[in-house]
Amino acid sequence: MRRCTAWVGFGLILAMGCDGSTTSAGDDGGGPSSIDPPPTGTDAGPGVLPGTDAGPMTPPVEPGTFDCAAAPGVTEGEPITATAGEWTWAGFEEARCLDGSSTGIGVNPGTSDRLLIVLEGGGACFDFISCAGVANRDGYGESKLERDARSTLQRGIFDREDESNPFADWSYVYVPYCTGDVHGGSNPTGPDDRVHVGYQNFGHFLTRIVPTFSEVSEVVLAGRSAGGLGTLVNYPQTADAFGCTPVHAIDDAGGILPDEYMRPCLQTRVREAWNLAPAVPDECSECTGADGGGLIHVLPHLASYYPDRRFAYISAMQDTVMRGFFGYGYSSGCDFPADMPADDYAAGLLDARDLISGYDNFRTYYVAGTQHTFTGQELGRTEVDDVPLGDWLGGMLGDGAWDDVGP
């Protein structure tokens, strides 16, 4: 049975990094692009997680609690050989980008026994307007990793010299973004021949990530913007893959709001364009409403289904980029990024926090202003109510009290 979550995508330039009113934003580059043939060589179709024996979706069941000992794991592939402290490219012929080209991941071993997996952001592609600004439409390969290794992959959550970074000595896996579907799609023949298979790609990646880091004591799945939503999409299959090794999640600016603000018409558009159905958790019957809405219910589902795992959500109260995406739902035809009032976005964040307020394993860090993403810069640079972001993330990793911060 699949235990996976679906998420809807981002703004026109999500995760490309936007300066805000509080601190400078993280850097999640974007690029030119194209759209071409569907992929070949994949071992999973819609509703099947690559590397597992999972079958088609089953009818919804009552929510339970994750049994790590019964987790299906993955069919393990070859471990990845990499030098500590250096970025190494691992290509996957079966993993595909929007244009049908193959892609892969970057690996950088650390000195501790803990693993950080980071999903890149870079927009959401579901129509002509949104696809124009999405990252890496022309693919992502080894040369782009070499470029990023000299810049973005040395900053923020990847900065090994930053004393405010609780992940400085961890091993890193970097998952680039070239599918335009917030790492959540299972549609190899998408609109205009686009290949939206981010969810399936990540399943392939796990078949080699798990054996490469089989001895780790803890895993954190993190992401910015579209990658932040990707952490929620892919959390269940990551938890299944690592079994009883604890997996926690950090969503940096990957907003998910109640239907009043993230309108059902928009949710329906991305569900259909990307084929999000295989990623919606079977156990969450409320996650798919009759009108196409309901994705907000994934938040309490994760908190309740994985009670001993921790989930962190970071956001600016008036995030300009996310408001651009949700603005589609504010247009008369749900087909243009109309204006979403800043007060609406803030209200949606507060309503989302209220929805998970009864769970002590899901916490929020809300920052005043319009900035988009925070973990691409020095983690001590952002501070709310005398709590630096790096300290708050360190608290997430501890066993003690861990609280909501901000408005």
Secondary structure, 3 states (H helix, E strand, C coil): CCCCCCCCCCCCCCCCCECCCCCCCCCCCCCCECCCCCCCCCCCCCCCCCCCCCCCCCCCCCCCCCCHHHCCCCCCCCCCCCCCCCCEEEEEEEEECCCCCEEEEEEECCCCCEEEEEECCCCCCCCHHHHCCCCCECCCCHHHHHHHHCCHHHCHHHCCCCCCCCCCCCEEEEECCCCCCCCCCCECCCHHHCCECHHHHHHHHHHHHHHHCCCCCEEEEEEECHHHHHHHHHHHHHHHHHCCCCEEEEEECCCCCCCCCCCHHHHHHHHHHHCCHHHCCCCCHHHCCCCCCCHHHHHHHHHHHCCCCCEEEEEECCCHHHHHHHHHHHCCCCCCCCCCCHHHHHHHHHHHHHHCCCCCCEEEEEECCCCECCCCCCCCCCEECCEEHHHHHHHHHCCCCCCCECC
